[in-house]
Amino acid sequence: MHSEVRAGAAQMTAAMLISGTIGWFVVMSGQPVSGVVFWRCFFGAISLLAVCAAMGLLRPGVISFKAFGIAVFGGVAIVLNWLLLFASYGHASISIATTVYNTQPFMLLALGALFLGEKITAAKLLWLTLAFGGMAAIVEAKPATSAEHEGYAAGILLALGAAFFYALAALAAKWLKGTPPHLIALIQVATGVLMLLPTVNFSDLPTDGQSWSILATMGIVHTGLMYVLLYGAIQKLPIHLTGALSFIYPIAAILVDRVAFGHALQPLQLVGAAIILVAAAGMNLGWTPAQLLRARASS
């Protein structure tokens, strides 16, 4: 069991580190957001098709018609999530967009209460309140000029929209319990290919090998490989460890943004980001005020 947990932790860490670099690839591709997402879905579909074929998931009867429809709904949501998140990078920095995007557990909390009848506890309300406080700090740390502020505000709104659609995709995944996750991912990216195909200008495709290698990497590595690592980790790890390791993603994204583009968070943005990540950790790991007080008393 110990070796299985170690293997799962290594897979989860790798998946989150891969996710943390995607902002760099999006910016360096130089492509329109819709084009980036289309080619991510296209190359991701090819790699996931090979994975599903190898796992024997393409035979008839593996997925019901109802489950297929829910998976397509989740695919629409995940593609809209990518479109909004990638668009937010051009307005707010990758660091800010990724941090705001990590309000997704609170979106899922509200959707779970509305559609699944899940109870909102006092502890969850506490973390939700803290997350809003962190968001307020990030919004307050606006750029100096009004023009920059408008773009910054748009970036935050786009990242919030991305978090909402990610929560919808997660809700769909909850309804698909028992369905092979790699097959769900394949249906999602195939849905993205069909959604975005009309937007692709095939007469103005990238002409250099570097652009194609970036787009292929986003599909094969950031989608195909990342899904395989992520789902493999989820199957091996306890929930609390999965939640804890998921925070490698925003931390990696902040570091990549700093090293690659020189974007450093302002003090108030740093405070807001820390509050949001702590609140999201509390939500994901099920912390309660009583547990935190006991931990502090015993230290």
C-alpha positions in Angstrom: 0.0 0.0 0.0 2.9 2.4 0.8 4.4 1.9 -2.6 1.0 2.5 -4.2 0.6 5.8 -2.3 4.1 6.8 -3.3 3.4 6.1 -6.9 0.1 8.0 -6.8 1.9 11.0 -5.1 4.5 11.0 -7.9 1.8 10.9 -10.6 -0.2 13.6 -8.9 2.9 15.8 -8.5 3.8 15.3 -12.2 0.3 16.1 -13.3 0.1 19.3 -11.3 3.6 20.5 -12.5 2.5 19.9 -16.1 -0.7 21.9 -15.4 1.3 24.7 -13.9 3.2 25.3 -17.2 0.3 25.5 -19.5 0.0 29.3 -19.2 3.5 29.6 -20.6 2.6 27.4 -23.6 -0.6 29.4 -24.3 1.3 32.7 -24.3 4.2 31.4 -26.3 2.0 29.7 -29.0 1.1 33.2 -30.3 -2.2 31.7 -31.5 -5.8 33.0 -30.9 -7.4 31.5 -27.8 -9.9 29.5 -29.8 -7.2 28.1 -32.0 -5.1 27.1 -29.0 -8.1 25.3 -27.4 -9.0 23.6 -30.8 -5.6 22.2 -31.3 -5.3 21.2 -27.6 -8.5 19.2 -28.1 -7.4 17.8 -31.5 -4.0 16.5 -30.3 -5.5 15.5 -26.9 -8.2 13.5 -28.7 -5.6 11.6 -30.7 -3.5 10.7 -27.6 -6.6 9.8 -25.5 -8.0 7.7 -28.4 -4.8 5.6 -28.3 -5.0 5.3 -24.5 -8.7 4.3 -24.6 -8.0 1.8 -27.4 -5.2 0.2 -25.4 -7.4 -0.1 -22.3 -10.2 -1.7 -24.3 -12.6 1.2 -23.6 -13.9 1.6 -27.2 -16.0 -1.5 -27.3 -19.8 -1.2 -27.4 -21.6 -1.1 -24.1 -18.9 0.6 -22.1 -20.9 3.8 -21.7 -24.7 4.3 -21.8 -26.4 6.8 -24.0 -27.4 8.9 -21.0 -23.8 8.9 -19.6 -22.5 9.8 -23.1 -24.9 12.9 -23.1 -23.7 14.0 -19.6 -20.1 13.5 -20.8 -20.7 15.8 -23.8 -22.3 18.4 -21.5 -19.1 18.2 -19.4 -17.1 18.6 -22.5 -18.9 21.8 -23.5 -18.2 23.1 -20.0 -14.5 22.1 -19.9 -14.0 23.7 -23.3 -15.6 27.0 -22.2 -13.5 26.8 -19.1 -10.3 26.6 -21.2 -11.4 29.4 -23.5 -12.1 31.8 -20.6 -9.0 30.8 -18.6 -6.6 31.2 -21.5 -8.3 34.5 -22.5 -7.8 35.8 -18.9 -4.0 35.4 -19.2 -3.9 38.4 -21.6 -5.6 40.7 -19.2 -4.5 39.7 -15.7 -1.2 37.8 -15.3 -1.0 34.0 -15.3 -0.4 34.2 -11.6 -3.6 36.2 -10.8 -5.7 34.3 -13.3 -4.6 30.9 -11.9 -5.2 32.1 -8.3 -8.7 33.4 -9.0 -9.4 30.2 -11.0 -8.8 28.3 -7.8 -12.1 29.6 -6.4 -13.6 26.6 -8.3 -14.3 24.6 -5.1 -16.7 27.3 -4.0 -18.5 27.3 -7.3 -18.8 23.5 -7.0 -20.1 24.0 -3.4 -22.9 26.2 -4.6 -23.8 23.9 -7.5 -23.7 20.8 -5.2 -26.2 22.5 -2.9 -28.5 23.4 -5.8 -28.5 20.2 -7.8 -27.2 17.4 -5.5 -28.7 18.6 -2.2 -25.3 18.7 -0.5 -25.3 20.5 2.9 -23.3 23.7 3.3 -21.8 23.6 6.8 -20.6 26.4 9.0 -16.9 25.4 8.2 -17.6 25.6 4.5 -19.1 29.1 4.9 -16.0 30.2 6.8 -13.8 29.1 3.9 -16.1 30.7 1.5 -16.0 34.0 3.4 -12.2 33.9 3.5 -12.0 33.2 -0.2 -14.2 36.3 -0.9 -11.8 38.3 1.4 -8.8 37.1 -0.7 -10.7 38.0 -3.9 -11.4 41.5 -2.5 -7.7 42.0 -1.8 -6.8 40.9 -5.4 -9.4 43.2 -6.9 -8.3 46.1 -4.7 -4.7 45.7 -5.9 -5.6 47.3 -9.2 -3.1 48.7 -11.7 -2.3 52.4 -11.6 -4.0 53.5 -14.9 -7.7 53.2 -15.6 -7.1 51.4 -18.9 -4.9 48.8 -17.2 -7.5 48.5 -14.5 -10.3 47.7 -17.0 -8.1 44.9 -18.5 -7.2 43.6 -15.1 -10.9 43.5 -14.0 -11.8 41.7 -17.3 -9.0 39.1 -16.5 -10.5 38.5 -13.1 -14.0 38.1 -14.5 -12.8 35.7 -17.2 -11.0 33.6 -14.6 -14.1 33.5 -12.4 -16.1 32.4 -15.4 -13.6 29.7 -16.1 -13.9 28.5 -12.5 -17.7 28.3 -12.9 -17.5 26.2 -16.0 -14.9 23.9 -14.4 -17.3 23.4 -11.6 -20.0 22.5 -14.1 -17.7 19.9 -15.6 -16.9 18.6 -12.1 -20.6 18.3 -11.4 -21.0 16.3 -14.6 -18.2 14.0 -13.5 -20.0 13.4 -10.2 -23.0 12.2 -12.2 -20.7 9.9 -14.2 -19.4 7.9 -11.2 -18.4 4.5 -12.5 -17.7 5.6 -16.0 -14.1 5.1 -17.1 -12.4 8.5 -16.6 -10.1 8.3 -19.7 -13.2 7.7 -21.8 -14.9 10.8 -20.3 -11.8 12.8 -21.1 -11.8 11.5 -24.7 -15.5 12.4 -25.2 -14.8 15.9 -23.7 -11.9 16.8 -26.0 -13.7 15.3 -29.0 -16.7 17.5 -28.2 -14.2 20.4 -28.1 -13.0 19.6 -31.6 -16.5 19.6 -33.0 -17.4 22.8 -31.1 -14.5 24.8 -32.3 -14.0 23.4 -35.8 -16.1 26.2 -37.4 -13.8 28.8 -35.8 -10.6 27.5 -37.2 -9.1 29.4 -40.2 -7.3 26.6 -42.0 -5.9 29.1 -44.5 -4.0 30.8 -41.7 -2.4 28.0 -39.8 1.0 28.2 -38.1 3.8 27.9 -40.5 6.8 27.1 -38.2 7.7 23.9 -36.4 8.0 25.6 -33.0 4.3 26.7 -33.1 3.1 23.2 -34.0 5.3 21.6 -31.4 3.8 23.9 -28.7 0.3 23.1 -29.8 1.0 19.4 -30.0 2.6 19.4 -26.6 -0.5 21.1 -25.1 -2.6 18.3 -26.6 -0.4 15.3 -26.0 1.3 16.3 -22.7 -1.0 18.8 -21.0 -4.1 16.9 -22.0 -3.5 13.2 -22.8 -0.6 12.5 -20.5 -1.9 14.8 -17.7 -5.3 13.1 -17.7 -3.6 9.6 -17.5 -1.4 10.8 -14.6 -4.2 12.6 -12.8 -6.7 9.7 -13.0 -4.0 7.2 -12.1 -3.2 9.3 -9.0 -6.8 9.7 -8.0 -7.3 5.9 -8.0 -4.2 5.4 -5.7 -4.4 8.3 -3.3 -6.7 9.1 -0.3 -8.9 12.1 -0.9 -7.0 14.3 1.5 -3.7 13.7 -0.2 -5.2 14.3 -3.6 -6.5 17.7 -2.4 -3.2 18.7 -0.8 -1.1 17.9 -3.8 -3.5 19.8 -6.1 -2.1 23.0 -4.8 1.2 22.3 -6.6 -0.6 23.6 -9.7 -1.2 27.3 -8.7 2.2 27.5 -7.0 3.9 26.1 -10.1 2.0 28.6 -12.3 3.0 31.5 -10.1 6.7 30.4 -10.3 6.5 29.9 -14.1 4.9 33.4 -14.5 7.7 34.9 -12.4 10.6 33.1 -14.1 9.3 33.2 -17.7 7.7 36.6 -17.8 9.0 38.5 -14.8 5.5 38.9 -13.3 5.8 39.3 -9.5 2.7 39.6 -7.3 2.2 42.9 -5.5 2.1 42.6 -1.7 -1.7 42.9 -1.6 -2.1 40.5 -4.5 0.2 38.1 -2.6 -1.9 38.3 0.5 -5.1 37.8 -1.5 -3.6 34.8 -3.3 -2.5 33.2 0.0 -5.9 33.7 1.5 -7.7 32.1 -1.5 -5.3 29.1 -1.6 -5.6 28.5 2.2 -9.4 28.8 2.0 -9.5 26.4 -1.0 -7.2 24.0 0.9 -9.6 24.1 3.9 -12.5 23.3 1.6 -10.7 20.5 -0.2 -9.2 18.9 2.9 -12.3 19.3 5.1 -10.7 21.4 7.8 -12.9 22.8 10.5 -12.2 25.6 13.0 -12.2 23.1 15.9 -9.5 21.0 14.2 -7.4 24.1 13.6 -7.7 25.2 17.2 -6.8 21.7 18.5 -3.8 21.6 16.2 -2.7 25.1 17.4 -3.1 24.1 21.0 -1.1 20.9 20.6 1.8 22.7 18.8 
